[in-house]
């Protein structure tokens, strides 16, 4: 087997996306033949060398798993939380393989979250060049005017950088609130909340309802289901 970059091997083994695998290496959590490796350019032959993460040997033979979870509010999308808050993996009853969240949802955001042990698949969803769309329902205070909706669609400036164009439509409204459906393909931190805040309408409830053409639909909150090849194709449709 030819040598490959260590972060690519970790992604193939399902430890994390390639980008997050680089961070695991920087943190000194990965060893090759018993020695800690922290440089990014390291190339390894997994057929002849022993790669381990936190002391556990890394295998490339594990079955690939793809899950869609309806994340509740009040859970963090990490595999360990120093503050002791509930983590999403605790909801995966019956799943014994190690899986990781593809991207993140904020502690106070609910909805669709994909978890997998396929690092290359995660990279395809997360990397901006693939432009995988994510759709959210945001309940905001007040009623945004058509001009403000157009601002969201055309892009607003966040931290000195304009957001990419979005698709926005009003799906419900009351005397005091409006529910917007917002589709973006970026993954900037708290992006939808900050976009709405930028036009003067604070979000007080946020839910992700779709990755590409894969929708959450009737999946109960706190529950998950395994994704089929047809489901995976919908993400990239």
Long-range contacts (C-beta under 8 A, 24 or more apart in sequence): 1-45, 1-46, 1-47, 1-48, 2-45, 3-43, 3-44, 3-45, 4-43, 4-44, 4-45, 4-46, 5-40, 5-41, 5-42, 5-43, 5-44, 6-30, 6-32, 6-37, 6-40, 6-42, 6-43, 6-44, 6-51, 7-40, 9-44, 9-46, 9-51, 9-58, 9-60, 10-51, 10-53, 10-58, 10-119, 11-119, 11-120, 11-122, 11-123, 12-60, 12-119, 12-120, 13-51, 13-58, 13-59, 13-60, 13-62, 13-117, 13-119, 14-62, 14-64, 14-97, 14-98, 14-99, 14-100, 14-116, 14-117, 14-118, 14-119, 15-53, 15-58, 15-98, 15-100, 15-117, 15-119, 16-100, 16-119, 16-122, 17-100, 17-102, 17-119, 17-122, 17-123, 17-126, 18-119, 18-120, 18-123, 19-123, 19-126, 20-100, 21-119, 24-53, 29-53, 29-54, 31-55, 62-97, 62-117, 63-97, 64-116, 64-117, 64-118, 64-121, 65-95, 65-97, 65-99, 65-115, 65-116, 65-117, 65-118, 65-226, 66-114, 66-115, 66-116, 66-118, 66-121, 66-226, 66-227, 66-231, 66-232, 67-92, 67-95, 67-99, 67-114, 67-115, 67-116, 67-224, 67-225, 67-226, 67-227, 68-112, 68-113, 68-114, 68-214, 68-216, 68-219, 68-224, 68-225, 68-227, 68-231, 69-112, 69-113, 69-114, 69-115, 69-223, 69-224, 70-110, 70-111, 70-112, 70-113, 70-216, 70-219, 70-220, 70-221, 70-222, 70-223, 70-224, 71-105, 71-109, 71-110, 71-111, 71-112, 71-113, 71-221, 71-222, 72-110, 72-221, 72-222, 73-107, 73-108, 73-109, 73-110, 74-107, 74-108, 75-107, 76-107, 77-101, 77-103, 77-104, 77-105, 77-113, 78-104, 88-113, 88-115, 89-115, 91-222, 91-223, 91-224, 92-224, 95-224, 102-126, 103-187, 105-208, 106-190, 106-193, 106-206, 108-206, 109-206, 109-207, 109-208, 110-206, 110-207, 110-208, 110-221, 111-136, 111-137, 111-206, 111-207, 111-208, 111-209, 111-216, 112-208, 112-209, 112-210, 112-211, 112-214, 112-215, 112-216, 113-208, 114-211, 114-227, 114-235, 115-224, 121-232, 124-236, 125-211, 125-235, 126-187, 128-185, 128-186, 128-187, 130-236, 131-185, 132-185, 132-211, 132-212, 132-235, 132-236, 133-183, 133-184, 133-185, 133-210, 133-211, 133-212, 134-183, 134-184, 134-185, 134-187, 134-208, 134-210, 134-211, 135-181, 135-182, 135-183, 135-208, 135-209, 135-210, 135-215, 136-181, 136-182, 136-183, 136-184, 136-192, 136-206, 136-207, 136-208, 136-209, 137-171, 137-179, 137-180, 137-181, 137-182, 137-206, 137-207, 137-209, 138-179, 138-180, 138-182, 138-192, 138-193, 138-196, 138-203, 138-205, 138-206, 139-177, 139-178, 139-179, 139-180, 139-203, 139-204, 139-205, 139-206, 140-177, 140-178, 140-179, 140-180, 140-196, 140-201, 140-202, 140-203, 140-204, 141-176, 141-177, 141-201, 141-202, 141-204, 142-176, 142-177, 142-178, 142-200, 142-201, 143-173, 143-178, 144-170, 144-178, 144-180, 144-199, 144-201, 148-199, 148-200, 148-201, 149-180, 151-198, 151-199, 152-180, 152-182, 152-195, 152-196, 152-199, 156-195, 156-198, 156-199, 157-198, 158-188, 158-191, 158-194, 158-195, 158-198, 163-188, 163-191, 163-195, 166-195, 181-209, 183-210, 211-235, 212-236, 212-237, 213-237
